[in-house]
Amino acid sequence: MSDLTRRSILKLGSALIAGGFSPLRVSAQNATSGKTFGVLGRLDYSKAKATPTICFACTNHCGVIGWVQDGLVRKIDGNPLDPNTKGNLCSKAQGMISYTYYPERILYPLRRVGKRGEGKWKRITWEEAYTELAERMRPLRENGNPEEFVFHYGRDKTKGYTKHFTNAFGTPHRLNRRSICSSNRRAPLMSFYGRDFEWETQDLSNTKYVINWGGNPYEAYQGGLFMAHRLQSARVDHGAKLVTFEVRPSATASKSDEFYTVMPGTDGAVAFAMIHTILKEGLEDKEFWNRWANLSLDKLRKSVENYTPEWAEKKSGVPAADIRRIAIEFAKAAPACCTMSNRGSAKHYNGMQSDRAIRTLDVLVGNVGKPGGYCLSSLRGWSGKYGQEGLPNLKLPEPKASDPRPWGIGEGFNEIAFKKLPKKVQDRVNNFADKWRKKYFGELATPSEYPLAWHWYQMRVGQLVYPYIKQGRQKVSVYMSFTLGAAFGYPEANAAREVLKDEKLIPFHVAVDIGYGEQTALADMILPEATSLERWDYHSTNCYGLVPYTGVRQPLVDPQGESKSIQVILRELAHKIGGGMEKHFTYKDDESLYKDWYKELPISWEEFKRRGIWQEKNRPKDYELYERPLTESELAGTNFNAGKLADGALVEKEGKAVGIVKDGKAVRGFPTPNRVINVYDEIFPEAAAAVGLPLSDGNASPLATWHEVPEHVDLPDDRFIFSTFKWNVHTQGRSGHWKYSAEIIHTNPIFMHPDTGKALGLVEGDEVEVSVYRPTGFTYRAGEKGVMGSFKNHVRFLKGMHKRVVMCSHHVGHFEHGIVGESKTSETSPVEGKSNKLADQSLKDGVWWAKKRGGIGGGVHINDALPINPAPLIGGQNWYDNVCSIEKV
């Protein structure tokens, strides 16, 4: 296909996406002037070298093969040895080439010389950078205030390496972004099945029936690529059925056998009605439920007696007859059936309880761990955890630094740091149960108002980090952001930028990143990081083939310029700080570290690098892990050998349950404290009581219960629910500078149903102002009157949308992200940090959608207008609850 034809097609598509823009706005002359879009050249397989590695373009982390010719990565293919992808690949993988070679990549350390955020920089040496950093950090450690160093990452796949550094320094502040991602949907899983299963692994290859609540594996979903081809094969080859409940015609919804638009926040109502129906029809798996659930069927039946399909229809808009029929079909397909849910159901005020209802459906029909069912497979690093029995022990080599002491009063606690907290916080923590007091590390890492954000592990509440710093809940002296985009992508991103600009609140900010963006623009120092094509990392994730595997990210080429991997940066900084930190970083280079990390694999290091993936082929699939007998070595020293235990008794070793007695045998059970599935969990009312959340709030219920999103109750006719979504070619706000992804999607119109637009007096292409209001309920700044934030954008009509919903993607609208990310025609990043030798020098001639060239531009930044809205107890951001009004401009 000629360049002209390709661009003409893309140009037309972009114009249509914008809605109301004529494709003639971008002339053929402008669209094709200059050099071609990228100059890496054609790949000659006879000259190229193929090396397997792990993709880092999104959260899936697929096994890939990179082709290198003349010292440049020319192409990314799928690795057929990856059991998840089976060699399949999505378009985002090529984005790694874009961000490795784009001209505005930062390749040299930079130091601010103007006002913070002014954009004035000078190039410095690594020695100068390390010296200044060490001089700022060393006194914090020596004077007993290591917690004043805060490490805040966006996506860290070093599998514990950065924690190794923060532990060695002595700070508990290794912060993340889990709360704006998926904590609402992880908590129900860990409550039901234990800490080891915060993400499920449906056996889609063998399923017959899938009910999907707001998930979009055909387009954007953690594990989506692994799931999509298995699900399609099951549907095409075996007649499996896919039913989707969504607010818009997503790629998955559009390709489902049945698709129902639901009112946002009512997924749980539909799930409760299905539970009601299955029990009424007598289709539950009594044997499985009575064997493994910690609640009687009679109590469950009582709890859902009023949740009829007719009731759910009034809440959700889904016809009662369809709810009833789908529930019956689902139960009759058991155990080869499964649910699927993600942010669509979970990112609401009531999302945690909605997902608990959805999880209950799987337990009720007995599909958990069964072929074709809702399975659980090893997710985390291999170190002998549940489901990893018999696998090689793969972990960060010794010597490891110990964890910091928890904050509190008494022996073994960090009293100095604790006494610096506001008295109200101290009083709250002092009243906590010991299990939480011993896990408390201050308001940034373990916010006391959200104990479930760190009950199972530290998921944290990232969107409150900056407000808490502003409130004085934590003094910060040195703040290090690592590939973090909070200044662009967090809710109320303007509030994050306000704190990042304030040198009294954050005296020194060092940003470690591969490029210049909204976050790095507000730093005092920028350290250039190697990209995923230039560095090492350990890799493991859950396998949708249900046989655990591991892989390795390895460099295809040397780092560009003076960029370094985060491992090298932290190792060299530790040696510069000294004071004993250096003893935890003794390896000579990254490859030595990872060779030691994988030393227990049964193949050689060179063979592992050649394959990129290792899997024990003869290992049985992870079906019914809970029924597997404990081995003789596991039973040694337990109470099982001390005498006969009754059925249902816990098998304990050193005071900890390691199994459960079933039919006179010691089996593993589930990795929960009581070794069964906790459909009923007192942790929810216990957490509510600890922080003063009324027990009448649905989030406090020990059993999944229905409660409405507070601001959606009696929603006025002139108000709508504003939601966001993800495109298949982008990864949150991280991919705006990937040239081919941006060429396909570079704008974000406001989608609404044609009838909605007509009622508002709109036609496609009209510009409107969207005004968003603060939420109600028990959340941050709830109930504050007036408009919280607003933005202007153009309208596009989309049939299949819910008529009370308007949507806009959040990927684009960058204002500090280089030529492509900002849709500009001239370079915008600091020239001091760049090289003139990168391959992609013609990029500026390829941004044909820039407004200066007659294009539609780079979209609108919406996150300033979206309120911080953490769900009670867990703190997950309720992205999909926003209430808005719309006015034509």
C-alpha positions in Angstrom: 0.0 0.0 0.0 1.4 3.4 -0.9 2.2 5.9 1.8 -0.4 8.3 0.3 -3.1 5.7 0.4 -2.3 4.6 4.0 -2.3 8.1 5.3 -5.4 9.0 3.4 -7.2 6.1 5.2 -5.8 7.1 8.6 -6.6 10.7 7.9 -10.2 9.8 7.1 -10.5 7.6 10.2 -9.2 10.4 12.4 -11.6 12.9 11.0 -14.5 10.5 11.6 -13.3 9.9 15.1 -13.4 13.6 15.8 -17.0 13.7 14.6 -18.1 16.6 12.4 -14.7 17.2 10.9 -14.5 16.8 7.1 -11.6 14.7 6.0 -10.8 17.4 3.5 -9.6 19.5 6.4 -6.3 17.6 6.0 -5.1 18.1 2.5 -3.3 15.4 0.6 -0.4 17.8 0.1 0.0 18.3 3.9 -0.6 14.7 4.7 2.2 13.5 2.5 4.7 16.3 2.5 8.2 15.7 3.8 10.0 12.4 4.3 8.3 9.2 5.1 7.1 8.6 8.7 10.1 6.9 10.1 13.5 6.0 8.6 14.5 2.7 10.3 14.4 1.0 6.9 13.4 -2.5 5.7 14.3 -5.6 7.7 16.6 -8.1 6.0 16.1 -11.3 7.8 19.3 -12.7 6.4 21.3 -10.0 8.3 19.1 -9.5 11.3 19.5 -11.1 14.7 16.5 -12.4 16.6 16.5 -12.2 20.4 13.5 -13.1 22.7 12.5 -10.7 25.4 9.3 -9.5 27.2 7.1 -6.7 25.9 6.6 -3.7 28.1 4.0 -1.8 26.0 1.2 -2.7 28.4 0.3 -4.7 31.5 0.2 -8.0 29.6 4.0 -8.4 29.3 3.9 -10.8 26.4 6.8 -12.9 25.2 8.2 -11.3 22.0 11.1 -11.6 19.6 13.0 -8.5 18.6 14.8 -8.3 15.3 18.0 -6.2 15.3 19.8 -5.1 12.2 22.7 -2.7 12.0 22.5 -2.1 15.7 18.8 -1.0 15.5 15.6 -2.8 16.6 13.6 -3.0 13.4 10.6 -5.2 14.3 8.9 -7.0 17.1 7.3 -10.4 16.6 5.5 -12.7 19.0 7.4 -15.5 20.7 5.7 -18.8 19.9 7.1 -20.3 23.2 5.0 -18.0 25.3 2.1 -20.2 26.5 -0.1 -17.2 27.0 0.2 -15.6 23.6 1.2 -18.6 21.5 3.1 -16.2 19.3 0.2 -13.7 18.9 0.9 -10.1 19.2 -0.9 -6.7 19.3 0.1 -3.5 17.6 1.2 -1.9 20.9 4.4 -4.0 20.9 5.8 -1.9 18.0 5.5 1.1 20.4 8.6 -0.1 22.1 10.5 0.8 18.9 8.8 4.2 18.8 9.8 5.1 22.4 13.3 3.8 22.0 14.2 5.8 18.9 12.0 8.9 19.0 14.1 12.1 18.6 13.0 13.8 21.8 13.9 10.9 24.1 16.0 12.1 27.1 19.5 10.5 26.9 21.5 12.6 29.3 21.1 13.7 32.9 19.5 17.1 33.2 19.4 19.7 36.0 16.9 22.5 36.3 18.3 26.0 35.9 15.1 28.1 35.8 12.0 28.1 37.9 10.5 24.7 38.5 8.3 24.0 35.5 9.8 26.8 33.4 11.5 24.3 31.1 15.0 25.6 31.5 17.7 22.8 31.9 21.4 22.1 31.6 23.1 18.9 30.9 25.1 17.4 33.7 27.2 14.3 34.2 26.1 11.2 36.0 28.7 11.9 38.7 27.2 15.3 39.3 23.8 13.8 39.5 24.7 11.1 41.9 26.8 13.5 44.1 23.9 15.9 44.5 21.4 13.2 45.1 23.6 11.5 47.7 24.3 14.7 49.5 20.5 15.3 49.8 19.6 11.8 50.7 22.5 10.7 53.0 21.6 13.1 55.9 18.0 11.8 55.9 19.3 8.3 56.6 22.0 9.3 59.0 19.7 11.6 61.0 17.0 9.0 61.4 14.5 10.5 58.9 14.7 8.1 56.0 11.0 8.2 55.5 11.4 11.8 54.1 12.6 10.1 50.9 9.7 9.1 48.8 9.9 6.7 45.8 6.8 6.9 43.6 6.5 4.7 40.5 4.0 4.4 37.7 4.8 0.9 36.4 7.6 -1.1 38.1 8.2 -4.6 36.8 11.6 -5.1 38.5 9.8 -7.6 40.8 11.1 -6.3 44.1 14.3 -4.6 43.1 13.1 -1.0 43.8 11.8 -2.2 47.1 15.2 -3.7 47.8 16.6 -0.1 47.4 13.9 1.6 49.5 14.3 -1.0 52.3 18.1 -0.6 52.2 17.6 3.2 52.6 15.1 2.7 55.3 12.0 4.3 53.9 8.6 2.6 53.7 7.6 5.0 50.9 7.6 3.0 47.8 4.4 4.3 46.3 2.4 3.1 43.3 -0.7 3.7 41.2 -2.7 0.5 42.0 -5.7 2.5 43.4 -6.4 4.3 40.1 -6.1 0.9 38.4 -7.6 -2.1 40.0 -7.7 -2.3 43.8 -11.5 -2.3 43.9 -11.6 -5.6 41.9 -8.6 -7.2 43.5 -10.0 -6.9 47.1 -13.0 -9.3 46.4 -10.7 -11.9 44.9 -8.3 -11.8 47.9 -11.1 -11.8 50.3 -12.6 -14.9 48.7 -9.5 -16.8 47.7 -6.5 -15.4 49.6 -3.6 -13.1 49.0 -2.1 -15.3 46.3 -5.0 -14.8 44.0 -5.6 -11.1 43.3 -6.2 -11.9 39.6 -8.2 -14.8 38.1 -7.3 -17.1 35.2 -10.5 -18.3 33.4 -10.1 -21.5 31.5 -11.4 -19.9 28.3 -10.1 -22.6 26.0 -12.5 -25.1 27.4 -15.4 -22.9 28.5 -19.0 -23.1 27.2 -20.5 -19.9 28.7 -19.0 -16.5 29.7 -20.8 -13.6 31.4 -18.8 -10.5 31.0 -19.5 -7.4 33.2 -17.7 -4.4 31.8 -14.6 -6.3 30.6 -13.1 -5.6 27.2 -10.5 -8.3 26.5 -10.8 -7.8 22.7 -9.5 -4.3 23.1 -8.0 -3.4 26.4 -7.8 -5.7 29.4 -5.1 -7.0 31.7 -4.5 -10.4 30.1 -6.8 -9.5 27.2 -4.5 -10.8 24.4 -4.2 -14.1 26.2 -7.9 -14.3 26.7 -9.2 -13.1 23.3 -7.8 -15.8 21.1 -8.8 -18.5 23.6 -12.3 -17.1 23.8 -12.7 -16.8 20.1 -11.5 -20.4 19.6 -13.9 -21.7 22.2 -16.8 -19.8 20.5 -15.9 -20.7 16.9 -14.7 -24.3 17.5 -16.9 -25.4 20.4 -19.9 -23.1 20.4 -19.2 -21.2 23.6 -21.4 -18.2 24.3 -20.3 -14.7 25.4 -22.8 -12.4 27.1 -21.7 -8.8 27.8 -23.1 -6.1 30.0 -21.6 -2.7 29.1 -22.5 1.0 28.8 -21.1 1.3 25.3 -20.5 -1.0 22.2 -16.9 -1.8 23.0 -15.0 -4.2 20.8 -15.9 -7.1 23.1 -19.5 -6.0 23.5 -19.9 -5.6 19.7 -18.6 -9.1 19.1 -20.6 -10.8 21.9 -23.4 -13.2 21.2 -25.6 -11.0 23.4 -24.9 -7.4 24.5 -26.9 -5.4 27.0 -26.4 -1.7 27.9 -26.6 -1.2 31.7 -26.9 1.8 33.8 -23.4 2.5 35.2 -23.0 1.1 38.7 -25.7 -1.5 38.4 -23.7 -4.6 37.3 -24.1 -5.9 40.8 -27.9 -5.7 40.6 -27.8 -8.0 37.6 -25.5 -10.4 39.3 -27.6 -10.5 42.5 -30.7 -11.2 40.4 -28.9 -14.1 38.7 -27.9 -15.5 42.1 -31.6 -15.2 43.1 -32.7 -17.0 40.0 -30.2 -19.9 40.2 -31.2 -20.6 43.8 -34.9 -20.3 43.0 -34.5 -22.8 40.1 -32.5 -25.2 42.3 -29.5 -25.0 39.9 -26.8 -24.4 42.5 -24.0 -26.9 43.0 -24.9 -27.8 46.6 -22.0 -30.2 47.0 -19.3 -27.7 46.0 -20.9 -24.9 48.0 -21.3 -26.9 51.2 -17.8 -28.2 50.9 -16.0 -25.0 50.3 -18.1 -21.9 51.0 -18.1 -20.4 54.6 -21.8 -19.5 54.5 -24.8 -21.7 54.4 -27.0 -21.7 51.3 -30.0 -20.8 53.5 -28.3 -17.6 54.6 -27.3 -16.8 51.0 -30.9 -17.4 49.9 -32.2 -15.1 52.6 -29.8 -12.3 51.6 -31.0 -12.3 47.9 -34.7 -13.0 48.4 -35.6 -9.5 47.3 -33.2 -9.3 44.4 -35.5 -10.5 41.7 -34.9 -10.1 38.0 -37.8 -7.6 37.9 -36.1 -5.5 40.7 -32.8 -5.7 38.7 -34.5 -4.5 35.6 -35.7 -1.4 37.3 -32.1 -0.7 38.5 -30.1 -1.7 35.4 -32.5 -1.4 32.5 -31.7 -5.1 31.5 -35.0 -7.0 30.8 -35.9 -9.3 33.6 -36.7 -12.2 31.2 -33.2 -12.0 29.8 -31.6 -11.9 33.3 -33.5 -15.0 34.2 -32.7 -16.8 31.0 -29.0 -16.0 31.1 -28.7 -17.1 34.7 -30.3 -20.5 33.9 -28.2 -21.0 30.8 -25.0 -20.1 32.8 -25.9 -22.6 35.6 -26.7 -25.4 33.2 -23.3 -24.9 31.5 -21.5 -25.4 34.8 -18.8 -26.2 35.5 -17.6 -25.2 32.1 -18.7 -21.6 32.6 -17.2 -18.5 34.1 -17.7 -14.8 34.9 -15.4 -12.0 33.7 -15.3 -8.5 35.2 -12.9 -5.7 35.4 -13.0 -1.9 35.9 -16.5 -1.6 34.3 -18.1 -3.3 37.3 -15.5 -2.4 39.9 -14.6 1.2 39.5 -17.7 2.5 41.3 -18.6 3.4 44.9 -20.4 0.1 45.1 -17.9 -1.7 42.8 -16.2 -3.8 45.5 -19.6 -5.3 46.6 -20.7 -5.7 43.0 -17.6 -7.8 42.2 -18.2 -9.8 45.4 -21.6 -10.7 44.0 -20.1 -11.6 40.6 -17.5 -13.8 42.4 -20.4 -15.5 44.3 -22.0 -16.6 41.1 -18.9 -18.8 40.2 -18.9 -20.4 43.7 -22.6 -21.0 43.5 -22.5 -23.0 40.3 -19.3 -24.8 41.4 -17.0 -23.8 38.5 -14.1 -22.7 40.6 -10.9 -24.4 39.5 -12.8 -26.7 37.1 -12.1 -27.3 33.4 -13.7 -24.4 31.5 -14.4 -22.6 34.7 -13.2 -19.8 36.9 -9.6 -20.9 37.6 -6.8 -19.7 39.9 -3.2 -20.0 38.8 0.1 -18.8 40.2 0.6 -15.1 39.6 3.5 -13.8 41.6 7.2 -14.6 41.6 8.2 -18.2 42.3 9.2 -18.7 45.9 7.2 -21.7 47.1 3.8 -19.9 47.4 0.5 -21.6 47.0 0.3 -23.3 43.6 4.0 -23.1 43.1 4.9 -26.4 44.7 7.7 -28.2 42.9 8.7 -25.1 40.8 12.2 -23.7 40.9 12.8 -21.0 43.6 13.3 -17.8 41.6 13.9 -14.7 43.7 16.0 -11.6 44.1 19.5 -12.8 45.2 20.8 -12.1 48.7 21.7 -10.1 50.6 18.3 -8.5 51.0 17.6 -5.5 53.2 15.0 -5.9 55.9 11.7 -4.2 55.9 11.4 -0.9 57.8 9.8 -1.0 61.3 6.0 -0.3 61.4 5.0 3.1 62.8 3.4 3.2 66.2 4.0 3.2 69.9 5.7 0.4 71.6 8.6 -2.1 71.2 9.4 -2.8 67.6 7.7 0.3 66.3 9.1 3.5 64.7 7.9 5.9 67.4 9.8 8.9 66.0 8.1 8.9 62.6 4.7 8.0 64.2 4.8 11.0 66.5 5.2 13.4 63.6 1.8 12.5 62.3 -1.3 14.6 63.0 -2.9 13.7 66.3 -6.1 12.6 64.7 -4.2 10.1 62.6 -2.3 8.8 65.7 -5.5 8.3 67.6 -7.1 6.4 64.7 -4.0 4.1 64.3 -3.7 3.5 68.1 -7.2 2.1 68.1 -6.5 -0.3 65.3 -6.3 -4.0 65.9 -2.8 -5.4 66.1 -2.9 -6.9 62.7 -3.2 -3.4 61.2 -1.0 -1.6 63.7 1.8 -4.0 62.7 1.3 -3.1 59.0 1.1 0.6 59.4 3.8 2.7 57.8 2.4 6.3 57.6 -0.3 8.0 55.6 1.3 7.7 52.1 2.1 4.0 52.1 -0.8 2.9 54.4 -3.5 5.6 54.6 -5.3 5.0 57.9 -8.7 5.9 56.4 -8.4 3.0 53.9 -7.2 -0.1 55.8 -8.3 -2.5 53.1 -5.9 -0.7 50.7 -3.1 -2.4 52.7 -4.7 -5.3 54.5 -3.7 -8.0 52.1 -0.7 -6.1 50.8 0.2 -2.4 50.1 -2.0 -1.4 47.2 -2.0 2.2 48.7 -4.2 5.1 47.6 -2.0 6.9 45.1 -4.5 9.6 44.1 -4.3 10.9 47.7 -0.5 11.2 47.9 -0.4 14.8 46.8 -3.3 16.0 48.8 -1.9 14.3 51.9 1.5 15.9 51.3 -0.3 19.3 51.0 -2.2 18.6 54.2 1.1 17.9 56.1 0.5 14.2 56.7 4.1 13.5 55.5 7.1 15.7 55.2 9.0 15.1 52.0 12.6 16.1 51.4 13.5 14.1 48.3 10.9 12.8 45.9 11.8 10.4 43.2 9.3 9.6 40.5 9.9 6.6 38.3 8.1 6.4 35.0 5.1 8.1 36.7 2.6 10.2 34.9 0.5 11.6 37.8 0.7 15.2 36.5 -1.2 14.0 33.5 -3.1 10.9 34.3 -4.3 11.1 37.9 -7.7 12.4 38.7 -7.5 16.1 39.6 -4.1 16.1 37.9 -3.9 19.8 38.3 -3.8 19.2 42.1 -0.9 16.9 41.6 0.9 19.5 39.5 0.2 22.2 42.2 2.0 20.1 44.8 4.8 19.1 42.4 5.4 22.8 41.7 5.6 23.8 45.3 9.2 23.7 46.5 8.1 24.0 50.1 6.1 20.8 49.9 8.6 19.0 47.7 12.0 20.6 48.0 13.7 18.3 45.5 12.1 16.1 42.8 14.2 13.8 40.7 12.4 12.0 37.8 13.7 8.8 36.3 12.1 8.3 32.9 12.8 7.7 29.2 11.3 10.9 28.0 10.0 14.4 28.8 6.5 14.7 29.9 4.1 16.4 32.3 5.7 14.8 35.3 9.4 15.2 34.4 8.7 18.9 33.4 8.1 19.5 37.1 11.3 17.9 38.3 14.6 19.4 39.4 16.7 16.6 37.9 15.9 14.1 35.2 17.8 10.8 35.0 17.4 9.0 31.6 16.3 5.4 31.9 17.0 2.6 29.5 13.9 1.3 27.7 12.5 -2.2 27.8 14.5 -3.0 24.7 17.7 -2.1 26.5 17.3 -3.7 30.0 16.9 -6.8 32.0 13.9 -7.8 34.2 12.5 -10.9 35.9 9.1 -12.0 34.5 6.3 -14.2 35.8 2.5 -13.9 35.5 -0.5 -16.2 35.5 -0.8 -18.6 32.7 -4.1 -19.0 30.9 -3.1 -22.5 29.9 -2.9 -23.1 33.6 0.7 -24.3 33.7 3.0 -21.7 35.3 5.8 -20.3 33.3 8.6 -17.7 33.6 10.4 -15.5 31.1 13.2 -13.0 31.0 13.3 -9.4 29.7 16.8 -9.0 28.1 18.3 -6.2 26.2 18.2 -6.3 22.4 20.6 -3.3 22.0 22.7 -1.2 24.3 21.1 1.8 26.0 21.0 4.9 23.8 23.2 7.8 24.8 24.0 7.8 28.6 20.7 6.2 29.6 20.8 3.5 32.3 18.5 0.9 33.6 16.8 1.6 36.9 18.7 -1.3 38.4 22.0 0.4 37.5 20.9 3.8 38.6 19.8 2.6 42.1 22.9 0.4 42.5 25.3 3.2 41.7 23.3 5.6 43.8 23.4 3.2 46.8 27.2 3.0 46.5 27.3 6.8 46.4 25.2 7.2 49.5 27.2 4.5 51.3 26.6 4.0 55.0 26.0 0.3 54.5 23.6 0.6 51.6 26.3 -0.6 49.2 26.5 -4.1 50.8 23.1 -4.9 49.4 24.2 -4.2 45.8 27.3 -6.3 45.2 26.8 -7.7 41.7 29.0 -6.4 38.9 26.3 -5.9 36.2 22.6 -6.5 35.5 23.2 -9.8 33.7 25.1 -11.2 36.7 22.1 -10.3 38.9 19.6 -12.1 36.7 21.8 -15.1 36.0 21.9 -15.6 39.8 18.1 -14.9 40.0 17.3 -17.7 37.6 20.0 -20.1 38.8 17.6 -22.9 39.9 16.1 -23.3 36.4 16.8 -26.8 35.1 18.3 -25.4 31.8 21.4 -23.4 31.3 21.5 -19.6 31.4 22.4 -19.4 27.7 19.6 -21.8 26.7 17.1 -19.8 28.7 18.2 -16.6 27.0 17.9 -18.3 23.7 14.3 -19.4 24.4 13.2 -16.4 26.5 10.6 -18.6 28.2 10.7 -21.7 30.5 7.7 -23.9 31.4 7.6 -27.4 32.9 5.7 -29.1 30.2 4.8 -32.3 32.1 3.4 -30.4 35.1 -0.4 -31.0 35.6 -2.7 -28.1 35.0 -3.8 -25.9 37.9 -7.2 -27.5 38.2 -8.7 -27.9 41.7 -5.5 -26.9 43.5 -7.6 -26.8 46.7 -8.2 -30.6 46.5 -4.5 -31.5 46.1 -3.3 -33.6 49.1 -0.5 -32.2 51.3 2.7 -34.0 50.8 4.5 -35.9 53.6 7.1 -33.2 53.9 4.3 -30.6 54.1 2.6 -32.6 56.8 5.7 -32.9 58.9 5.4 -31.0 62.1 1.6 -30.4 61.7 -1.2 -31.2 64.1 -2.5 -33.7 61.5 0.1 -36.2 62.5 -0.5 -35.6 66.2 -3.9 -37.2 66.2 -7.2 -37.6 64.3 -8.8 -34.3 63.2 -12.4 -33.8 62.4 -13.6 -33.1 58.9 -13.2 -29.4 58.3 -10.5 -28.9 60.9 -7.5 -26.8 60.0 -4.1 -28.5 59.4 -1.7 -26.2 61.2 2.1 -25.8 61.4 3.7 -23.4 63.8 0.3 -21.7 64.5 -0.5 -21.2 60.8 -3.1 -23.1 58.7 -1.4 -24.9 55.8 -4.4 -27.1 54.9 -7.8 -28.5 55.8 -9.2 -31.9 56.5 -11.7 -33.1 53.9 -13.0 -36.7 53.9 -10.3 -37.6 56.4 -7.5 -36.4 54.2 -5.3 -33.3 54.6 -5.7 -31.2 51.4 -4.5 -27.7 50.6 -7.8 -25.9 50.6 -7.6 -22.2 49.6 -4.8 -19.9 50.8 -7.2 -18.0 53.1 -6.8 -18.0 56.9 -9.6 -20.6 57.2 -8.6 -22.5 54.0 -12.1 -22.1 52.5 -13.8 -19.5 50.2 -14.8 -16.5 52.2 -18.1 -15.6 50.6 -18.8 -14.0 54.0 -16.0 -11.9 55.4 -16.0 -9.9 58.7 -13.0 -7.9 57.5 -15.4 -5.4 55.8 -17.4 -4.4 58.9 -14.3 -4.6 61.0 -12.5 -2.1 58.7 -15.6 0.1 58.6 -15.8 0.3 62.4 -12.1 1.1 62.6 -12.4 4.2 60.5 -15.9 5.3 61.4 -17.7 4.3 58.2 -21.3 3.7 59.2 -22.2 0.0 59.1 -25.3 1.0 57.1 -23.0 1.9 54.1 -23.0 -1.1 51.7 -19.2 -1.2 51.7 -19.3 -2.3 55.3 -21.3 -5.5 54.7 -19.6 -8.8 55.4 -21.8 -10.4 52.7 -22.1 -9.0 49.2 -25.0 -6.6 49.2 -26.6 -4.1 46.8 -26.2 -0.4 47.4 -26.5 2.4 44.9 -23.9 4.9 43.9 -24.9 7.8 46.0 -24.7 10.5 43.4 -26.7 8.4 40.9 -29.8 8.3 43.1 -32.5 10.4 41.6 -30.2 11.7 38.9 -31.8 14.8 37.4 -32.8 14.7 33.7 -30.2 17.3 32.8 -27.3 15.4 34.4 -25.4 12.5 32.8 -22.8 10.0 33.9 -19.4 10.7 32.4 -17.1 7.8 31.9 -13.8 7.0 30.2 -12.5 4.1 28.1 -9.3 2.7 26.5 -8.4 2.3 22.9 -6.7 -0.9 21.7 -3.6 0.9 20.3 -2.8 3.0 23.5 -1.7 2.3 27.0 -3.3 4.8 29.4 -1.5 8.1 28.9 1.9 6.5 28.4 1.7 6.0 24.7 0.9 9.5 23.3 4.4 9.7 21.8 4.3 6.3 20.0 4.1 7.5 16.5 2.1 4.8 14.9 -0.3 4.5 17.8 -0.8 8.3 17.7 -1.2 8.3 14.0 -4.2 5.9 14.4 -5.7 7.5 17.5 -4.7 11.1 18.4 -8.0 12.7 19.5 -10.8 11.9 21.9 -14.3 13.1 21.0 -17.1 12.9 23.4 -19.3 9.9 22.5 -23.0 9.9 23.2 -26.1 8.2 21.9 -27.8 10.0 18.9 -31.0 10.4 21.0 -29.0 12.0 23.8 -27.5 14.5 21.4 -30.9 15.2 19.8 -32.4 15.9 23.2 -29.6 18.4 23.9 -30.0 20.1 20.5 -26.7 18.9 19.2 -25.4 17.7 15.9 -22.2 15.8 15.3 -19.2 18.0 15.5 -20.7 20.5 17.9 -18.4 21.7 20.6 -19.7 21.3 24.1 -18.6 22.0 27.6 -18.6 19.1 30.1 -18.9 20.2 33.7 -18.2 17.6 36.3 -19.4 17.7 40.0 -17.9 16.2 43.1 -19.3 12.9 44.4 -21.4 12.3 47.4 -21.2 9.5 49.9 -18.3 8.8 52.2 -15.4 9.9 50.0 -12.8 12.6 49.5 -14.4 16.1 49.6 -17.8 14.6 49.1 -20.8 16.9 48.6 -18.9 20.1 47.9 -21.2 22.2 45.8 -20.6 23.7 42.4 -18.6 22.5 39.4 -15.4 20.6 40.3 -13.9 20.9 36.8 -14.8 21.2 33.1 -13.4 20.8 29.6 -14.5 21.5 26.1 -14.6 19.0 23.2 -16.5 18.0 20.1 -19.3 15.5 20.0 -19.6 12.2 18.1 -22.8 10.1 18.1 -22.5 6.4 18.7 -25.5 4.0 18.6 -25.4 1.4 21.3 -24.4 3.8 24.0 -26.5 4.0 27.2 -28.5 7.2 26.8 -27.5 8.5 30.3 -23.8 8.1 29.6 -21.3 10.3 27.8 -17.7 9.0 27.3 -14.3 10.3 26.3 -11.0 8.4 26.2 -8.2 9.7 28.4 -5.1 8.8 26.4 -4.5 12.0 24.6 -4.4 15.8 25.1 -0.8 15.9 26.3 0.8 19.3 26.8 4.4 18.1 27.7 5.1 15.0 25.6 7.1 15.8 22.6 6.1 16.4 18.9 3.9 13.4 18.5 2.4 13.4 22.0 1.5 17.1 21.8 0.6 17.0 18.1 3.0 19.8 17.3 5.2 20.6 14.3 8.3 21.6 16.2 10.3 19.9 19.0 9.1 20.7 22.5 11.4 18.8 24.8 14.7 20.1 26.3 17.4 20.1 23.6 20.1 19.6 26.3 18.9 16.0 26.9 18.6 14.9 23.3 20.8 13.4 20.7 20.9 14.3 17.0 21.9 10.7 16.1 18.6 8.9 16.7 17.2 7.2 13.6 13.7 8.7 13.6 14.7 12.3 12.6 11.9 12.7 10.1 9.2 12.4 12.8 8.3 16.1 12.7 7.3 15.8 9.1 4.9 13.0 9.9 2.6 14.7 12.4 0.0 15.4 9.7 -2.8 15.8 12.2 -1.3 18.8 13.9 -3.6 21.8 13.9 -0.9 24.0 12.3 -1.0 21.7 9.3 -4.8 21.8 9.0 -5.4 18.7 11.2 -7.7 18.1 14.1 -5.0 18.3 16.7 -4.1 16.0 19.6 -7.2 15.8 21.6 -8.3 17.3 25.0 -6.8 16.6 28.4 -9.7 15.6 30.6 -8.2 14.4 33.9 -8.1 17.9 35.5 -11.9 17.8 35.5 -12.3 14.4 37.1 -12.6 14.4 40.9 -10.5 12.4 43.3 -13.0 9.8 44.4 -11.6 6.9 46.4 -14.0 4.1 47.3 -14.5 3.7 51.1 -12.2 1.3 52.9 -10.3 0.2 49.8 -9.5 3.6 48.1 -9.8 2.5 44.5 -10.6 5.4 42.2 -14.3 5.5 41.2 -13.6 6.5 37.6 -17.0 5.7 36.3 -19.3 7.5 38.8 -18.8 11.1 37.6 -21.9 13.1 37.3 -21.8 15.9 34.7 -23.8 18.5 32.8 -23.4 19.4 29.1 -23.8 22.7 27.4 -23.3 23.6 23.8 -20.6 26.1 23.2 
